[in-house]
Amino acid sequence: MLLISVVIPAYNEGPNLGLVLRDTNNILQNMGFPYEIIVVNDGSQDNTADVAKKHGVILINNDNNLGKGAALIKGFRRAKGSIVVTMDADGSHRAEDIPFLLSPMLNGGSVEAILGSRFVDDVGRRSTSNLHLIGNRIINALILMATGRYISDSQSGFRAYKKNALGKIALHSSGFDIESEMTIKMLKKGFRIMEVPIRCDPRKNGFTRVNSFQDGFNIVKTIIKATVYSFLG
């Protein structure tokens, strides 16, 4: 029977995580498929772990803050579902979009990865600053040059993958460059990937931990490495 795994990396997201888990549980229950929600608490210093326990999800605790990529990789290893959904813990992703995100897979399609995009239309643009929008477009252009495929929102963390496809790519990124690494490697392996529009809101509480320049530099390095490795086999 189909099992859906939702992996949510979280670092000091106590004020936001409860709402995310409540909405995600409600939507998945309404969908009628067996599911599991995995929260990877990435060394949080607030009540993130307590919030996760309160909502009865699978909780993985990192002793230290290892980064988004490291948290996702650990969540992927734990996930038992044949479909794995990733979403952020800051409340920017809307749980009610999960059925739409999964629809191409649940309707018998052969797609192996579905990327939620804020930029397929204008709905999600208000969720990001102009600086981040410019950076996203630069990274999208680099991925286009590396793979020949244009992805409109390469940095989106709201995605769905077939678990067996995830098992075919070796992932090494520990930070926010994880989405770029995954995108490059999937495209290079010829995986069937599609984008669907998602709605995206500004984070509910707190502040973003994305460092536009440092993380942008790391993403560019990751794109170069992933491209070179793909040519070396």
Secondary structure, 3 states (H helix, E strand, C coil): CCCEEEEEEECCCHHHHHHHHHHHHHHHHHHCCCEEEEEEEECCCCCHHHHHHHCCCEEEEECCCCCHHHHHHHHHHHCCCCEEEECCCCCCECHHHHHHHHHHHHCCCCCCEEEEECCCCCCCHHHCCHHHHHHHHHHHHHHHHHHCCCCCCCCCCCEEEEHHHHCCCCCCCCCCCHHHHHHHHHHHCCCCEEEEECCECCCCCCCCCCCHHHHHHHHHHHHHHHHHHHHHC
